[in-house]
Amino acid sequence: MRHGFDIGNYDEAFLLDALGRNVGSGPAGSGWAAVEGLIEGLEGEGADGSTLVQAKSLADSLNIGYSEFFREVLGFACLETLVLPELFARRRQGSARGEIRIWSAACAAGQEAYSLAILCEEQARLEENPSGYRIFATDVDEGRIEEARRGLYSRESLRRLSLGRLEDFFAPAGKAFSVLPRLRERVEFSRFDLVSDPGTCPPASIYGHFDLVLCANMLFYYRPEIRARVLSRVASCLAPGAYLLTGAVEREIAVQYGFVEAFPASAIFRLSA
Ligand SMILES: C[S@@+](CC[C@H](N)C(=O)[O-])C[C@H]1O[C@@H](n2cnc3c(N)ncnc32)[C@H](O)[C@@H]1O
């Protein structure tokens, strides 16, 4: 309350782990042992602003933004070889609207959204009559959205990219690599909080009706009720026959909620009928 940050939504094991790391007192998971000291620190009135520093550091350790290009290796392989060809074929056969709609729902600094854009560009090149696609990418963290718009990445976060893709879609920028404008303009970034913003889908998308949603590596942060709320929002934004990709570690969560695995072990799901 004092610092305007609600930790009540977080999964207990995740929270304890973060607390353990934050107070730096022993191994991850030993959080409760140090919680009292931390609370005292947060409640104290450090004239030097030290309580704010402590609260900020706790908030930061709860808000993990790690991502990289093509992070979910099996998931992206299935998207490339099965899901996107199917979505493009449906368009080609006229069995759906003219545009494929994709949402990267916790996109961090854009790595996941640009990975998708690379796959869509490559698939579109194979089409005689390339159908359009739109990628909406959102995250709760405004700073990460700004980074995503800048599109500048270290070699490390691009380590899963082939040399061909690196040359096709990036330009060297000092020690980093910059996403080429033609790829950057394929993704529309905006801020959206999946837990507490009103509405079920990002306002930038106007209406949901997505053919593919990626909600990866953020569900496990949260308590089961919150995960259910997020997945229920996502479910209500899906077009008929649409796919959902979660993190590989989140497969059980999606199954519990009633999603059905589309390809074994892939963490790609469809909504059960
Ligand atoms: C570990 S990163 C995962 C990024 C990417 N999806 C991936 O799999 O590499 C988790 C992201 O979820 C975002 N996030 C956490 N809570 C969120 C919420 N309530 N709404 C939207 N994004 C959220 C964080 O800001 C962070 O960028």
The ligand as an SDF file (V2000), in Angstrom:
LIG
                    3D

 27 29  0  0  0  0  0  0  0  0999 V2000
    9.5880  -13.4440  -18.8310 C   0  0  0  0  0  0  0  0  0  0  0  0
    8.8740  -12.2380  -19.9120 S   0  0  0  0  0  0  0  0  0  0  0  0
    8.3140  -13.2860  -21.2360 C   0  0  0  0  0  0  0  0  0  0  0  0
    8.4180  -12.6090  -22.5840 C   0  0  0  0  0  0  0  0  0  0  0  0
    8.0450  -13.4960  -23.7780 C   0  0  0  0  0  0  0  0  0  0  0  0
    6.6310  -13.7960  -23.7990 N   0  0  0  0  0  0  0  0  0  0  0  0
    8.8510  -14.7690  -23.7900 C   0  0  0  0  0  0  0  0  0  0  0  0
    8.2770  -15.8610  -23.6210 O   0  0  0  0  0  0  0  0  0  0  0  0
   10.0750  -14.6920  -23.9600 O   0  0  0  0  0  0  0  0  0  0  0  0
    7.3370  -11.8750  -19.0730 C   0  0  0  0  0  0  0  0  0  0  0  0
    6.7060  -10.5970  -19.5280 C   0  0  0  0  0  0  0  0  0  0  0  0
    5.3710  -10.5860  -19.0470 O   0  0  0  0  0  0  0  0  0  0  0  0
    5.0450   -9.2430  -18.7690 C   0  0  0  0  0  0  0  0  0  0  0  0
    3.8830   -9.2130  -17.8800 N   0  0  0  0  0  0  0  0  0  0  0  0
    3.8290   -9.5540  -16.5750 C   0  0  0  0  0  0  0  0  0  0  0  0
    2.6050   -9.3300  -16.0920 N   0  0  0  0  0  0  0  0  0  0  0  0
    1.8690   -8.8450  -17.1170 C   0  0  0  0  0  0  0  0  0  0  0  0
    0.5200   -8.4070  -17.2290 C   0  0  0  0  0  0  0  0  0  0  0  0
   -0.2830   -8.4260  -16.1740 N   0  0  0  0  0  0  0  0  0  0  0  0
    0.0750   -7.9610  -18.4360 N   0  0  0  0  0  0  0  0  0  0  0  0
    0.9240   -7.9340  -19.5050 C   0  0  0  0  0  0  0  0  0  0  0  0
    2.2070   -8.3070  -19.4570 N   0  0  0  0  0  0  0  0  0  0  0  0
    2.6760   -8.7700  -18.2680 C   0  0  0  0  0  0  0  0  0  0  0  0
    6.3140   -8.7070  -18.1300 C   0  0  0  0  0  0  0  0  0  0  0  0
    6.3520   -7.2800  -18.1570 O   0  0  0  0  0  0  0  0  0  0  0  0
    7.3940   -9.3470  -18.9850 C   0  0  0  0  0  0  0  0  0  0  0  0
    7.7970   -8.5170  -20.0430 O   0  0  0  0  0  0  0  0  0  0  0  0
  1  2  1  0
  2  3  1  0
  2 10  1  0
  3  4  1  0
  4  5  1  0
  5  6  1  0
  5  7  1  0
  7  8  2  0
  7  9  1  0
 10 11  1  0
 11 12  1  0
 11 26  1  0
 12 13  1  0
 13 14  1  0
 13 24  1  0
 14 15  1  0
 14 23  1  0
 15 16  2  0
 16 17  1  0
 17 18  1  0
 17 23  2  0
 18 19  1  0
 18 20  2  0
 20 21  1  0
 21 22  2  0
 22 23  1  0
 24 25  1  0
 24 26  1  0
 26 27  1  0
M  CHG  2   2   1   9  -1
M  END
$$$$
